[in-house]
Amino acid sequence: MRQGFPLARSARSNVFFFLYLFTTALIFPAFLHAQDADSNPQNLNLLLDSVERAEEQNPARTQAYEITREYKVFRGHDPNSVADITAQISFTPPDIKTFQITEARGNPRAKEIVNSVLEQEVTSAKEGEKNDISRSNYNFAFVRKENFGAVPEYVLHIVPKRKEKGLLLGDIWVDAESYHIRQIIGVPVKSPSFWIKNLHITIQFAALNGLWIPGSVDAIATIRLLGLYILSGLDLAPTPATAPTPTPTPTSAPTPTQAPIPPSVPTKPNP
């Protein structure tokens, strides 16, 4: 059986409940977060310096890779999935991300929802630095420090500076040791589709094969005329993107008219 990232599906039922609560939590404006904000902006700027540096040094920004993501789609609060969808996602640096639905079983509407979620990722990658979690694109407020398992983390509220596709309004969880972003929970400030009234996304990141990339992508979407859908997406281990094998350039054998190599210049032995 293929192994995914550490967050198992059986342990992720709480994610759905948390996402449901989050749909209400984001109704409140950012000033509620600011009640707990760090009063020292210099400390926040130092923290953001480290976050942006960690992102710039992430090998996933410069290395091509492919991942397989398996989605389970649920309708409303029904614990039984209505569709299972598999997508192949490829990234080519610096900003090209593509996807292909390779398998879809169940409710055909679910495929359209998955397409909308993946289009959000494609747009974010295409915009490159314009969609980075950085001070160029977001305003930040310090919310609190907490433990995510055994690792202490900083929770920051993020507010986009522009209303563009690919930008999220919500919160991020930053590893207090590596300064990598471990989790993003938010809503797109611009909907990726007319049919989606509300889209709430949770992205959890993990290190695998030396890359810091999403390990799971969960979402709640309210579809016009159809109601509430919940997506649970699990990424399998990434593999390096394959590049075409270069065609060897033919070389001609030495002819009697070619000058021989002088004895004083030794030739390199074959390995």
Rosetta blueprint (number, residue, H / E / L):
1 M L
2 R L
3 Q L
4 G E
5 F L
6 P L
7 L L
8 A L
9 R H
10 S H
11 A H
12 R L
13 S H
14 N H
15 V H
16 F H
17 F H
18 F H
19 L H
20 Y H
21 L H
22 F H
23 T H
24 T H
25 A H
26 L L
27 I L
28 F L
29 P L
30 A L
31 F H
32 L H
33 H H
34 A H
35 Q L
36 D L
37 A L
38 D L
39 S L
40 N L
41 P H
42 Q H
43 N H
44 L H
45 N H
46 L H
47 L H
48 L H
49 D H
50 S H
51 V H
52 E H
53 R H
54 A H
55 E H
56 E H
57 Q L
58 N L
59 P H
60 A H
61 R H
62 T L
63 Q L
64 A L
65 Y E
66 E E
67 I E
68 T E
69 R E
70 E E
71 Y E
72 K E
73 V E
74 F E
75 R E
76 G L
77 H L
78 D L
79 P L
80 N L
81 S L
82 V L
83 A E
84 D E
85 I E
86 T E
87 A E
88 Q E
89 I E
90 S E
91 F E
92 T E
93 P L
94 P L
95 D L
96 I E
97 K E
98 T E
99 F E
100 Q E
101 I E
102 T E
103 E E
104 A E
105 R E
106 G E
107 N L
108 P H
109 R H
110 A H
111 K H
112 E H
113 I H
114 V H
115 N H
116 S H
117 V H
118 L H
119 E H
120 Q H
121 E H
122 V H
123 T H
124 S H
125 A H
126 K H
127 E H
128 G H
129 E H
130 K H
131 N H
132 D L
133 I L
134 S L
135 R L
136 S L
137 N L
138 Y E
139 N E
140 F E
141 A E
142 F E
143 V E
144 R E
145 K E
146 E E
147 N E
148 F E
149 G L
150 A L
151 V E
152 P E
153 E E
154 Y E
155 V E
156 L E
157 H E
158 I E
159 V E
160 P E
161 K L
162 R L
163 K L
164 E L
165 K L
166 G L
167 L L
168 L E
169 L E
170 G E
171 D E
172 I E
173 W E
174 V E
175 D E
176 A L
177 E L
178 S L
179 Y L
180 H L
181 I E
182 R E
183 Q E
184 I E
185 I E
186 G E
187 V E
188 P E
189 V L
190 K L
191 S L
192 P L
193 S L
194 F L
195 W L
196 I E
197 K E
198 N E
199 L E
200 H E
201 I E
202 T E
203 I E
204 Q E
205 F E
206 A E
207 A E
208 L E
209 N L
210 G L
211 L E
212 W E
213 I E
214 P E
215 G E
216 S E
217 V E
218 D E
219 A E
220 I E
221 A E
222 T E
223 I E
224 R L
225 L L
226 L L
227 G E
228 L E
229 Y E
230 I E
231 L E
232 S E
233 G E
234 L E
235 D E
236 L E
237 A L
238 P L
239 T E
240 P E
241 A L
242 T L
243 A L
244 P L
245 T L
246 P L
247 T L
248 P L
249 T L
250 P L
251 T L
252 S L
253 A L
254 P L
255 T L
256 P L
257 T L
258 Q L
259 A L
260 P L
261 I L
262 P L
263 P L
264 S L
265 V L
266 P L
267 T L
268 K L
269 P L
270 N L
271 P L
